[in-house]
Amino acid sequence: MSETKEQRKKIKENFCNSIFNIDEKIRFVGIVNKDSEVIDGGFKKGIEPLLNVKEEQDMYLQSLSNMSFFQSFSKKFGPVDYILTKQKKITMMTFPYKSNILCLSVSSIADIDKVRDETLKFLSKYNKKWSVHSTIIHDWTNWQYA
């Protein structure tokens, strides 16, 4: 049975909403592609971005660069699980996600360990689920599988 465009959209929305549900202090959840474009997700309703569009794009580009840099050491250190940048107002979490990255912006007063751990569990669960349904998932993501 083939998934409709509307069903695929719903799967993507549920993915991001599930991560938002981890903690109310999560400001942003987004899947960012290799061109530093947010291809899924966005800011939580009612949250105003702290950066302008150009600054956001630059931040995603830097996050991609950081991920690529640290992944280059994977043979020596093992794969990258996540990258965390804590600042006064926000904490940025970046997770490798197929050929993309998953970016979270979280208020720095949140329980960062909980957000990180629950996001890792969620990604692990979905990666297992998607490996069973890779044809459907590949249909709406065009992600590459390692």
Backbone as CSV, one residue per row, in Angstrom:
resi,resn,N_x,N_y,N_z,CA_x,CA_y,CA_z,C_x,C_y,C_z
1,MET,0.843,-1.185,0.000,0.000,0.000,0.000,0.887,1.247,0.000
2,SER,0.617,2.130,-0.910,1.429,3.334,-1.048,0.885,4.452,-0.152
3,GLU,1.805,5.198,0.438,1.433,6.321,1.286,1.088,7.529,0.416
4,THR,0.085,8.269,0.812,-0.264,9.491,0.093,0.618,10.625,0.584
5,LYS,0.628,11.711,-0.167,1.409,12.888,0.218,0.955,13.413,1.576
6,GLU,-0.355,13.391,1.809,-0.914,13.862,3.078,-0.462,12.970,4.243
7,GLN,-0.412,11.648,4.020,0.035,10.731,5.068,1.511,10.949,5.386
8,ARG,2.312,11.175,4.354,3.746,11.430,4.566,3.947,12.720,5.350
9,LYS,3.153,13.742,5.036,3.238,15.018,5.753,2.905,14.798,7.229
10,LYS,1.896,13.990,7.494,1.473,13.703,8.865,2.581,12.975,9.640
11,ILE,3.285,12.035,8.962,4.395,11.311,9.600,5.479,12.297,10.016
12,LYS,5.815,13.229,9.132,6.848,14.226,9.438,6.422,15.116,10.604
13,GLU,5.170,15.563,10.587,4.665,16.409,11.672,4.706,15.659,12.996
14,ASN,4.297,14.397,12.982,4.317,13.596,14.206,5.728,13.423,14.731
15,PHE,6.690,13.278,13.833,8.086,13.134,14.222,8.532,14.362,15.019
16,CYS,8.349,15.539,14.441,8.776,16.778,15.113,7.965,17.022,16.385
17,ASN,6.661,16.805,16.334,5.827,17.013,17.520,6.228,16.081,18.653
18,SER,6.608,14.857,18.325,7.041,13.918,19.361,8.273,14.444,20.089
19,ILE,9.165,15.062,19.352,10.364,15.625,19.996,9.986,16.863,20.801
20,PHE,9.108,17.714,20.275,8.645,18.869,21.049,8.015,18.417,22.368
21,ASN,7.347,17.278,22.371,6.669,16.781,23.573,7.626,16.296,24.657
22,ILE,8.895,16.157,24.352,9.877,15.729,25.354,9.977,16.755,26.477
23,ASP,9.957,18.037,26.113,10.106,19.091,27.117,9.486,20.376,26.574
24,GLU,8.731,21.066,27.400,8.069,22.301,26.955,9.050,23.423,26.642
25,LYS,10.297,23.290,27.064,11.287,24.345,26.835,12.054,24.163,25.519
26,ILE,11.662,23.158,24.730,12.251,23.019,23.397,11.647,24.110,22.514
27,ARG,12.509,24.904,21.906,12.079,26.042,21.093,11.961,25.683,19.615
28,PHE,12.864,24.830,19.149,12.970,24.532,17.724,13.353,23.076,17.532
29,VAL,12.722,22.430,16.572,13.093,21.092,16.126,13.102,21.149,14.609
30,GLY,14.226,20.810,13.999,14.281,20.848,12.545,15.265,19.860,11.964
31,ILE,14.873,19.279,10.848,15.783,18.434,10.082,16.391,19.345,9.023
32,VAL,17.721,19.392,9.009,18.461,20.299,8.132,19.236,19.461,7.116
33,ASN,19.084,19.810,5.829,19.781,19.054,4.787,21.181,19.607,4.548
34,LYS,21.899,18.985,3.606,23.287,19.365,3.329,23.441,20.774,2.770
35,ASP,22.329,21.381,2.339,22.357,22.761,1.850,21.987,23.758,2.946
36,SER,21.961,23.283,4.173,21.612,24.047,5.377,20.189,24.611,5.324
37,GLU,19.305,23.866,4.669,17.894,24.234,4.614,17.102,23.364,5.575
38,VAL,16.184,23.975,6.301,15.296,23.214,7.177,14.254,22.557,6.279
39,ILE,14.312,21.226,6.190,13.397,20.513,5.300,12.167,19.997,6.038
40,ASP,12.227,19.938,7.349,11.085,19.551,8.180,11.224,20.224,9.532
41,GLY,10.079,20.520,10.141,10.072,21.087,11.476,10.055,22.600,11.455
42,GLY,10.446,23.176,12.584,10.462,24.621,12.726,10.338,25.012,14.183
43,PHE,10.008,26.265,14.403,9.873,26.770,15.765,8.534,26.366,16.355
44,LYS,8.535,26.182,17.668,7.294,25.897,18.381,6.369,27.094,18.230
45,LYS,5.080,26.813,18.156,4.093,27.896,18.043,4.304,28.906,19.155
46,GLY,4.311,30.194,18.782,4.448,31.264,19.756,5.883,31.637,20.078
47,ILE,6.858,30.901,19.552,8.270,31.188,19.814,8.821,32.058,18.685
48,GLU,9.437,33.147,19.054,10.068,34.035,18.077,11.549,33.666,17.965
49,PRO,12.056,33.522,16.744,13.486,33.243,16.560,14.341,34.369,17.139
50,LEU,15.486,34.012,17.689,16.423,35.005,18.212,17.353,35.531,17.119
51,LEU,17.413,34.811,15.986,18.280,35.186,14.872,17.449,35.546,13.657
52,ASN,18.027,36.356,12.771,17.352,36.602,11.504,17.598,35.415,10.572
53,VAL,16.962,35.404,9.423,17.033,34.256,8.511,18.466,33.954,8.081
54,LYS,19.231,34.976,7.752,20.632,34.783,7.328,21.464,34.181,8.457
55,GLU,21.280,34.691,9.669,22.022,34.162,10.818,21.643,32.705,11.090
56,GLU,20.357,32.393,10.965,19.917,31.008,11.144,20.582,30.102,10.119
57,GLN,20.569,30.517,8.859,21.186,29.721,7.788,22.669,29.500,8.086
58,ASP,23.360,30.550,8.523,24.781,30.432,8.874,24.980,29.454,10.035
59,MET,24.080,29.501,11.012,24.192,28.602,12.153,24.013,27.150,11.713
60,TYR,23.046,26.887,10.836,22.835,25.523,10.347,24.031,25.054,9.533
61,LEU,24.590,25.955,8.726,25.774,25.612,7.941,26.942,25.255,8.869
62,GLN,27.112,26.013,9.945,28.171,25.720,10.902,27.906,24.394,11.619
63,SER,26.650,24.135,11.942,26.295,22.868,12.592,26.615,21.687,11.681
64,LEU,26.310,21.824,10.391,26.654,20.782,9.422,28.160,20.591,9.336
65,SER,28.878,21.698,9.317,30.336,21.640,9.251,30.915,20.953,10.489
66,ASN,30.397,21.310,11.660,30.860,20.678,12.903,30.604,19.177,12.876
67,MET,29.407,18.783,12.431,29.068,17.372,12.383,30.009,16.632,11.441
68,SER,30.226,17.203,10.275,31.119,16.590,9.295,32.540,16.462,9.845
69,PHE,33.014,17.518,10.502,34.357,17.510,11.085,34.505,16.388,12.105
70,PHE,33.572,16.298,13.046,33.691,15.281,14.093,33.432,13.872,13.553
71,GLN,32.582,13.752,12.529,32.370,12.440,11.923,33.623,11.950,11.211
72,SER,34.494,12.881,10.812,35.728,12.470,10.143,36.648,11.689,11.088
73,PHE,36.393,11.755,12.391,37.181,11.010,13.366,36.489,9.729,13.831
74,SER,35.401,9.367,13.180,34.604,8.225,13.625,35.384,6.917,13.650
75,LYS,36.308,6.737,12.726,37.086,5.487,12.712,37.961,5.370,13.960
76,LYS,38.388,6.487,14.503,39.248,6.474,15.689,38.447,6.546,16.990
77,PHE,37.366,7.341,17.008,36.626,7.595,18.248,35.274,6.899,18.319
78,GLY,34.773,6.428,17.181,33.415,5.900,17.106,32.494,6.961,16.535
79,PRO,31.271,6.567,16.199,30.355,7.509,15.561,29.920,8.635,16.498
80,VAL,29.564,9.755,15.905,29.062,10.910,16.665,27.627,10.617,17.083
81,ASP,27.336,10.749,18.378,25.968,10.602,18.868,25.230,11.938,18.818
82,TYR,25.924,13.006,19.202,25.340,14.343,19.198,26.438,15.358,19.450
83,ILE,26.122,16.611,19.148,26.992,17.743,19.474,26.140,18.723,20.262
84,LEU,26.689,19.229,21.359,25.944,20.109,22.250,26.693,21.429,22.397
85,THR,25.975,22.532,22.233,26.544,23.857,22.440,25.646,24.594,23.417
86,LYS,26.169,24.878,24.616,25.375,25.551,25.644,25.803,27.001,25.731
87,GLN,24.817,27.886,25.636,25.046,29.311,25.801,24.081,29.818,26.865
88,LYS,24.177,31.090,27.182,23.374,31.620,28.282,21.870,31.445,28.048
89,LYS,21.384,31.787,26.846,19.942,31.755,26.584,19.448,30.423,26.018
90,ILE,20.273,29.783,25.199,19.835,28.542,24.562,20.932,27.486,24.586
91,THR,20.503,26.265,24.399,21.411,25.151,24.166,21.027,24.555,22.819
92,MET,22.019,24.416,21.951,21.805,23.798,20.642,22.258,22.348,20.718
93,MET,21.402,21.468,20.238,21.742,20.053,20.144,21.657,19.651,18.686
94,THR,22.695,18.973,18.223,22.734,18.531,16.834,23.002,17.033,16.828
95,PHE,22.129,16.309,16.126,22.223,14.858,16.046,22.398,14.456,14.587
96,PRO,23.285,13.491,14.297,23.343,13.000,12.920,22.027,12.296,12.604
97,TYR,21.545,12.502,11.387,20.258,11.940,11.030,20.256,11.579,9.553
98,LYS,20.622,10.340,9.260,20.809,9.866,7.885,21.824,10.796,7.221
99,SER,21.507,11.363,6.063,22.470,12.265,5.420,22.241,13.710,5.842
100,ASN,21.372,13.917,6.831,21.028,15.248,7.324,21.437,15.372,8.790
101,ILE,21.030,16.462,9.411,21.183,16.602,10.855,19.832,16.998,11.453
102,LEU,19.640,16.609,12.690,18.478,17.027,13.457,18.967,18.080,14.433
103,CYS,18.392,19.272,14.361,18.789,20.383,15.235,17.678,20.686,16.227
104,LEU,18.064,20.865,17.476,17.142,21.299,18.515,17.706,22.546,19.154
105,SER,16.840,23.511,19.397,17.180,24.682,20.187,16.314,24.609,21.436
106,VAL,16.972,24.648,22.584,16.291,24.441,23.853,16.668,25.576,24.795
107,SER,15.706,26.058,25.557,16.017,27.045,26.582,17.066,26.447,27.510
108,SER,18.060,27.239,27.870,19.151,26.730,28.710,18.710,26.377,30.131
109,ILE,17.498,26.765,30.510,17.017,26.381,31.842,16.304,25.022,31.815
110,ALA,16.205,24.411,30.636,15.582,23.090,30.515,16.503,22.027,31.094
111,ASP,15.961,20.856,31.320,16.750,19.699,31.738,17.416,19.136,30.476
112,ILE,18.603,19.634,30.186,19.308,19.309,28.945,19.600,17.817,28.848
113,ASP,19.979,17.197,29.966,20.266,15.760,29.943,19.037,14.956,29.547
114,LYS,17.881,15.339,30.087,16.632,14.648,29.751,16.306,14.821,28.270
115,VAL,16.408,16.047,27.767,16.099,16.304,26.362,17.026,15.490,25.469
116,ARG,18.313,15.517,25.778,19.293,14.760,24.983,18.984,13.272,25.005
117,ASP,18.822,12.728,26.214,18.608,11.280,26.357,17.313,10.827,25.697
118,GLU,16.246,11.580,25.877,14.955,11.209,25.278,15.004,11.340,23.754
119,THR,15.721,12.337,23.254,15.856,12.479,21.803,16.638,11.312,21.227
120,LEU,17.708,10.911,21.897,18.483,9.748,21.437,17.632,8.480,21.438
121,LYS,16.830,8.292,22.484,15.929,7.128,22.534,14.925,7.177,21.394
122,PHE,14.362,8.348,21.175,13.376,8.532,20.114,13.989,8.225,18.746
123,LEU,15.180,8.763,18.494,15.842,8.511,17.216,16.135,7.023,17.036
124,SER,16.583,6.381,18.094,16.865,4.953,18.028,15.602,4.161,17.699
125,LYS,14.508,4.504,18.361,13.228,3.834,18.123,12.771,4.040,16.679
126,TYR,12.845,5.267,16.201,12.388,5.541,14.838,13.310,4.941,13.796
127,ASN,14.611,4.911,14.064,15.523,4.286,13.108,15.203,2.804,12.957
128,LYS,14.884,2.131,14.063,14.496,0.720,13.993,13.185,0.570,13.247
129,LYS,12.223,1.410,13.559,10.919,1.354,12.904,11.070,1.623,11.413
130,TRP,11.900,2.636,11.055,12.054,2.992,9.656,12.818,1.937,8.879
131,SER,13.730,1.222,9.538,14.471,0.206,8.795,13.524,-0.881,8.301
132,VAL,12.431,-1.121,9.039,11.431,-2.095,8.615,10.599,-1.536,7.469
133,HIS,10.374,-0.233,7.477,9.542,0.415,6.469,10.369,1.350,5.589
134,SER,11.567,0.950,5.240,12.477,1.865,4.547,11.939,2.313,3.196
135,THR,11.145,1.490,2.526,10.607,1.888,1.234,9.684,3.083,1.387
136,ILE,8.816,3.035,2.377,7.886,4.149,2.615,8.652,5.390,3.028
137,ILE,9.564,5.246,3.966,10.310,6.396,4.468,11.162,6.994,3.350
138,HIS,11.837,6.137,2.587,12.678,6.651,1.507,11.835,7.447,0.509
139,ASP,10.599,7.021,0.326,9.707,7.692,-0.606,9.524,9.170,-0.256
140,TRP,9.436,9.502,1.036,9.192,10.904,1.376,10.417,11.655,1.833
141,THR,11.542,10.985,1.978,12.702,11.712,2.477,13.834,11.843,1.464
142,ASN,13.999,10.838,0.611,15.136,10.779,-0.293,16.458,10.765,0.460
143,TRP,16.448,10.232,1.691,17.675,10.132,2.475,18.485,8.938,2.006
144,GLN,19.770,9.019,2.209,20.647,7.914,1.852,20.847,7.033,3.087
145,TYR,20.924,5.762,2.848,21.143,4.811,3.935,22.566,4.327,3.908
146,ALA,23.172,4.278,5.082,24.575,3.836,5.185,24.659,2.340,5.060
